[in-house]
Amino acid sequence: MTILVIAEHDNTSLSPATLNAISAASVISTFEDGAVEVLVAGHNAAAVAEQLTSVAGVSKVLYADAGHLENGLAENVESAVLEVLRNPTRQYSHLVVAATAYGKSIAPRVAAQLDVAQVSDVIAVLGADTFERPIYAGNAIATVQSVDTMKVVTVRTTAFPLASIGGGATVESVSPGHDAGVSRYVGRELTKSERPELTAAQIVVSGGRGLGSGENYEGVLAPLADKLGAALGASRAAVDAGFAPNNYQVGQTGKIVAPQLYVAVGISGAIQHLAGMKDSKVIVAINKDPEAPIFSVADLGIEGDLFEVVPALVKALD
């Protein structure tokens, strides 16, 4: 059987999250000796399809090109995906997509149309029909077995490595489906920053309520992030207090990150925050409260006043 992965892209470049999804699909394929195909649904996105031909593990790239797919509206992409899955000349056992905002908006629609259950936020593949996923904010891991003929799976990108380069897939044009006509593209506001994107950064510096204000957040954390070439993050408490914008939030209701280095400054370590960063390779916690829960997951802990410790770290990095 064949596994279909939905590519996330902007019609010009491929999102790294797709490479994580391809890695997960490749693991699934080892249990049933199947092939991995990737669907690129977009408009004038031939460059994206071409990028995917060189990804290891991909046997074929399916390219659906139409004007109504240009802006990635979930209802229209859903139509293109179903067009491929319901093609009688093709047989798919799994649909795999990264558990990003893009993937989460498409996969449930497809699962509902196919009348199957979705397996969400998969962090490990135990078999072709058996997966592990976190529950209770990551404090427990559930083993889920699907008996559906079609498995619709979203995968947590931090749990799977980026697929490597070294493939030789071909590109095949497929039907783009129809324009659902139930939504329309109005506009897009993009946040631009010279710092790395939060979910893809190798180093993340996050601040919490302990910083006291938005001015302190920027004044204390920005110099450290600049020295380390890091992305800035924040706890929910810091975001709710207005210290940082919503797209900086790390946690169960924010973004899930797993960088090589995560520096938590003035963050107590609520369960919801730990769910979003505890898979980081090295965690450094800076907090004046020795009983702060963040120290229970930290590899290195500094008990002290962050307003003294962080500037000292910045000076030491000069």
N, C-alpha and C positions, 0 to 999 in steps of 0.2 A: 504493500500500500504506500501511498505518497502523503507527505506532510506539506501543508501549505502555510507559508509565513507571509503576513502582510507587512510590506515595507512602509516605514514612516520616513517622509522626506518633504522637501519644500519645492519640488520640481527641478531643483538644481543639484542639491547635495543630499546624501543619505544621512539619516540620523543614526548616531552610534548605537542607539537602543535596538535597532534592527539587527545589528551584529550579535548582540546578546541573545536576541530571540532565535537567531539562526543557530547559535551554539546549543541552546536548549532543544531545538528541533533535531539537531544532529545527534544529541544524546538519545532522544526518543527513537530515532531511526535505527539505532544499534540494537534495539530490542525486537524489531520486526523486519530488519533488513530492508528498510524502505528508502525512498529518495526524498530529498528536500527541494521544494520549488518555492520561489518567492514571487509574490504579486506586487507589481508597481502600478498603482492606480493614480493617474495624474494627467497633466496636460503639458505637452512639450517637455516631457521628463525622460527623454531617451538617454540623457547623460546619467541619470540615476540607474536606469536599467543596465547601462554599460558598466557602471561601477560594480554592480552586483555580480557580473559575470566572472569576476576575478576573486570572489570570496570562496574560500575552501568550504566544501560540504554542500554547495548549491549545485543541483543538477540542471535546473532550467529556470530562466527568468521569464515570467509572464508579464506582458506590458499592455495595460488597458489605457488608451489615450482618448480623452474627450474633454470638451470645454467644461462640462458640468462637474468634472473631477479636479479641476484646477486648484480649488481652495480647500480640498479635503473635507468637504461637508460629510458628516457621518452617514446621513441617509443615502447619499449618492455612492459613497465608497461601499456601503453595505450592499447596494444593488450590484456593483461590479464583482464583489466577492461571491455573492450568491450565484451570479451568472457562471462563475468558474466552478464552484462547488457542485452545482446542479447539472453541469455538462455531462451527458451520459457517456461520453468517450473518456472521461477522467474518473478516477476513483481515489478519493482522499479519506484518510483515517483520522487526521488531526488538522485543526486550524490553530496556529500558534501566533501570538502577537505580544509585543512588549506591554507590560502593565504601566504604560504612560497615559497621560490624559487622552492622547490620540487613540491608543489601543483600547482603553476602557470605554470609549464612546462608540466603538465599532463592534467589538466582540459580543457584548450582550445582545445587540440588535440581531446579529447573525445567529446566535444561539437560540434566541426566541423564535426566529423564522424557521429554524431547523427543528424546533421543539426538543432541544437537548439541554442538559445542565451545563453551566460553565464552571470550569475549575479555575479559580482566580489566585493571583499572586503566588504562583508555584516557585518554590526555592530549590527543589530537588526532584529528579525523575528516578523513580524506583522500578519502573516498568512501562510498557507501552500504554497501560491503563491505570497506573498507580503513581501518585504524586504526593509530595509534601508541601504544605503551606502553613504559614504562621497564623495563629488565632490568639485572641485575648492580648492584642497589642504586642504580639511576638513572644509572650511569656509561655506559650505552649505551641507545639508543632503538631498539626493534624495530618494523618495519612489518609488520603482520599483516593478511592478507586471508582472509576467511571465505567458504567456498563453500556453507555450509549455507543452506537455504531460510529458516530462522529464525535470526537473529543474537541471541545473548544477550550483552549487553554491560554491564559495570560500569564506571563512569566515576570518575576521581579528581576530587573536588569542587574542589580548588584549581586545576584546569586550565580550568575553565569558569565564566563569571560567573553571578551570580544572575539568573534570568529576571525580566524587568520586569513591572510591573503594567499592564494595559491590554487584557485579553482579555474575551470575552463568551461563555464556554462554557456549556453546559447540563449538568445532572446526570441520569444515567440509572441506575436500579437494576439490578444484575446478580446472578446466583446467587452465594452465598457459598461454594459448595463444601461439603465435609463435614468433620466433626471427625475428624482422623486417629486420635486416641485413643492416640498413642504418646508423648505428653509432656503434662505438666500444669504450670500456673502455681503456684508455691509462694510466691514473694514477691519483692520488689525493694528493694534498698538504693540510694538515690540520694545522691550527694555534692552537697551544697548549698554554694554559695560566692557571696559578693557580687561576686567578680571575674567578668569575661566567660568564657564557655565557650572552652576552648583552641582548638578547631578553627574557631571563628567569630570569634575576637578579631582586632581590627585591629592590636593591639600585643601582642607576646609577649616576656616576659623569662624566659630559661632559664638554669639553672645546671648546672654539671658537677662532676666530682670535685675540681676545684681549690678548691671551697668548704670542703672538709675535714670538715664535719659537718652534721647536720640542723639544729642550732642556728644555724650560720652561714648555711645556706641560707635559713632563714626570717628571720634577723636582718639579713642583707645585702640579699637580693633583694626581700623584701616591701615595704620602704619605697620602693624604686625603682618596683616594679609599681604601688603605690598612687598615686604621683605621676603616673605615665603612664596610669593607668586600664587597665593591662595584665593579661593572663592570665599565670599562672606555668607554666613548663615545665621540663623536666629532661632531661639526657642519660641514656642507659641506665646508664652507670656510676654516676651519682648515685642513680638509682632502686635499682639493685642494692645500693648501699651503705646504703640506707635513709634517704637524705637527703630524699626526696620520694616520694609515693605513686605507684603504677603508672599511674594515669590522667593523670599529668603528663608521662609519657614521650613525647618527640618523636623520631622516627626510623623506620627501616625496620620495626622490630618494635613501634613505638609509634604515635603519631598523625602524620599528614601535615598540615603547616600551611603557609600562604602569606600571612602578615599583611602589612600595609603596612610595619611595622617589627619586626624580630627582633633582640633584644639577647642575645648569647651570652656568658655570664659564666663564666670558668673552664672552658670547654669546648674540648677539644683539636681536635675536628673529625673524628672517625672517619667513615669512609665511611657507616656505618649511620646516623649522626646527620645527616649532610649530606643523605642521601636524603629526610629528613623535613622539611627547612626551606630548602633552597637555592633554592626558587622564591619566597621572600619578596622583597618589592619592595626594601626596604633592609635590609641586614644589618650590624649593629654587633658587632664582636668585642672582648672585653676579656680579655687573656691575657698573662702575664709571659714566655711562651716565644715568641720571635720566629719560631721555625720551626713553630709550631702550624699544622696544615693548615686550621684555621678561617679564617686570614687569607687563604687563596687564594680564598675565595668571599665574603669580607666587602667591603662597599662602604666601610666606615670601620673602621679598626682602632686600638685603643689598647693599646700595649705597656706593661704596668705591673702593679703589685700590685692585684688586684681589691679588696682590703680597704681600699685607699686611694682607688682610682678611683671605685668605686660610691658611697661616702658623699659624695665630692666632687660627683658628678653629682646626687645627691639634694639636696645643699645648693644647687647652682646652679639647681635647679628650684623652689626656694622662692619 
